[in-house]
Amino acid sequence: EHGAKSVDIVTQDFSKIEEIEEYRERVLAIHPTVDVLLLNHAAISIAPWLSFPSRKQASEYTLRTYNINVLSFIELTRVFLDDLEASAGQIQVTSSVAGLIPHFEFGLYGSTKHAVNGFFYSLQQELLAKQSRVSVSVFSLGLIMTDNMDAMFSTEQDTQKIPNFVKGDVNQVAHIIVSATISRPRNVDYPIASVKFMRSFFHFFPNYHDIIIASTGKSYSETVEIQQRLEDASKTILDNYQVGNI
């Protein structure tokens, strides 16, 4: 009822950093003014890093994941920053609770979110020091139950036991992000209880690693097998997903 009457989709493979300048030109050809740069795309790795079958594969996958999750965020910010300055715009960065704590089951993905937090909180500070009209909002999100995420996790019985306070509602998080274009918060935690808890848990419990490993209730090899099945399920879901004209 209150949403946009139409949406223009400009597709891009963000693993190809060298194409981002050209991507900006394609966007500006449709929308000459940029008010909000929402950095929300991600390559989600849900397998322990040491479980990759070869060092070469691990190296290639690591590079591609960092290109998509970190370097494309930085490059998009660079190429659109003058446009955002002109409109007194906003940069919205969807990070993750994985960027606040370590967890070996998704270590590569988590490491990219740590990098995102480090860069964009520093940029946030720099823009304030520069008295820029551009603001930065960083969203530390927990487990958001999108349709794809729900379908992926439904393949494993153990993942259905995830407590409700850890899960975030996709409609509510969308409302929070849209509302942030007006309020321009510097950071947002959602679901607030679980993210705040995990922030404190890591910093105040010296045996955090032992607790996380014990909480899986499985051996390393069993964990790898489950994560591989989840990864296969996510690939099937994405292969069946098509971007259409809206």
N, C-alpha and C positions, 0 to 999 in steps of 0.2 A: 504493500500500500504506500509506504513512504520511501521505497527504494528508487534506484535510478530507472528511468524508462527504457534505457538502452545501454549496452556495454560493448565497447570495442576491444577485441582481443588481439594483442600483438605478441605472437609466440616467439620464443627464443630459447636456444640451448645455452644455458648460463655456464656450462663447463668451457665454452669457447670465449675466453676473456677478450681475445683480440677483436671480437665482433660487437662489443658493447657500445662503442662509439656509434656504429652504424645502427644499432638498436635504438639509441636515443633519437637519431634522425627520423626513424620510422615512427616513433612515438610522437614526436613534435609535429610531424606531418599531419597527424590526426588531432592532437591536442597541443596547441602552441603554448599553453600555460600549464605548469606543473605545480600543484599545491601540496601534494603528499607523495612521498616516495616510500612505499610499503615494501620492505624487504622480507619476503615470506617464503621464498622457494628454498628447497633443501634436498640434499641427497642423504637419506636416512640409512645408516649402516647399523644393523642390529646383530652383528656377529663379533665375538671377541677378536681382536686384531691378530693375535698369534694363531688363530684358527685358519687363516688363509692358507691354501695348499702350497703356495710358493712365495718366496720373497719378491719375485718380479711382479706377481699378481698383486701382492700387498702394496708394493710401491706404486703401481699404476692406479689402483683403487684409491689409495691415500691421496695422490695428486689430484685425481678427478674430484674427490669429495671436498678437498680444500678449495679447489677452483670454484665449485658450486656454492659451498656453504660460507666461505670467507672472502676469497679474492673477488668474486663477482659482486658481493655486497659492497666492498670497498670501491671497486671500479665504478659501479652504478652511482655511488655517492659522489665520486669525483666528477663524472660526466654531467650529472644533473645538479650539482651544487649551485652553479651560477643561476640556473633556472629557479631553484628554490629560494635563493637570495632575492631574486626579482619579485617573487610572490609572497615573501615572508612565510615560506612553507615549512613543512615538517618532515623529518625522517622517522619512520616507524620501523623498528627492528624486532622481528619475532625471534627471540632467543629461546632458551629452554632451561628447565631445572637441571638438565645435563651439563649446562655451562656453569653451574654453581658447585657441583659435587662430582667426584669420580665414581664411575661404575663400569666394571670391566666388561659387562655384557654389551655395552655400546660405547666403548672407549674412544673409537675414532670419531664418531659423531659428537660425543661429548667434548672432545678436544677442540673441535671446530667451533662449538658454542662458547667454550672458554675464550677462544681467540676473538670471536665476535664481541663478547662482553668487554674484553680488554680494549679493543679498538674503539668501539662506539661509546663507551663511557669516557674514554680519553677525548674523543672527538666532541662529545657533549660538553666536556669541561673547556675544551679549546674554543668552541663556538661562544660559550658564555664569556670567556676571557676577551674574545675578539669583539664582543657586543654584537654578534651576528643576529639577524632577524630569523635565522633558521633554528628550529628546536629539534632535539633528538629524544625520542621515547623508546625505551628498551623494555620489551615484554618477556619476562621469565615465565614460560608456560610449562605446566605439568603435562599429564597425559590427557590430551584433548580427544574425546571419542567422536571423531568424524566417522562417516559411513565406512570409509576405507579402513580406518584403524580398527573399528569394531569388527569388521569382516575378517581382518587379519588375525586379531587376537582370539576370535571365536574358534579358530582351528586348534587351539590348545586348551585343555581343561584347566591347567594350572593358572593360566592368565585370566580365567574367568573369576578367580578368587581375589582379584585386585580390589582392595577396599574402595568404597564409593567416594571417600573424602579425597582420594588421590586423583579421581577422574574429573575432567572438566567438561562442561556442556558446550558443544560447538556453537549454539546460538548465543549463549551468554558471552563467550569469548569474542564473538563477532561484534556484539553490542559494545563490549568494553573497548575494542580497537577503534570502532567508529566514533564512540564518545570521546576517545582520546584526541581526535582531531580538533576538538574544541578545548578540552581541559589541558592538553599538552603536558601530561605528567612526565617526570624524568624516568621513572621506572614503575612497572606494574608486575605484581606477582599474582598468578592465577593457576590453579585454585589456591587461594591465599593461605589456607591452613597447611596444606601439604608442602607448598614451596617454602613458607617461613620455617616449618619444622625441619625440612631437609637442609636449609641454610645453617640452622643452629646445630643440627645433628652432626654434620661433618666437622664443624669448627670446635665443638666442645667435647667430642668423644674421641680420645686418642686411639681407641681400638675400632674405629669406624670400618676399616677394611675387613677386619675379622667378622664384624657383625653382618656386613653386606654379603660376604662369601657364605657365611652360615645360613643367611636368610634364604638363599636359593634352595637349600635342602637337597642339592644334587652335586654330583662330581663335576669336574670341569668338562669332561667328555660328554656327559649327559646334557650339560648346559649348552654346549656347542651344537649338539644334535637338535635341540629344541629351537635354538636361535636360527639354525639353518632352515628348519621347516617354516618358521615365521617369515624368514627372508624370501623363501620360495613362494609363500602365500602372497606376500606383498608384491612380488614381481608379477604374479598372475593377475592380481587386481589391477595393477598399473597397466599391464598389457591390454586389458579389456576396457581401459578408460580412454575415451576419446574427447578431445576438446572440440566443441561445436560452436557454431555461430549463435550468439545470444541477441 
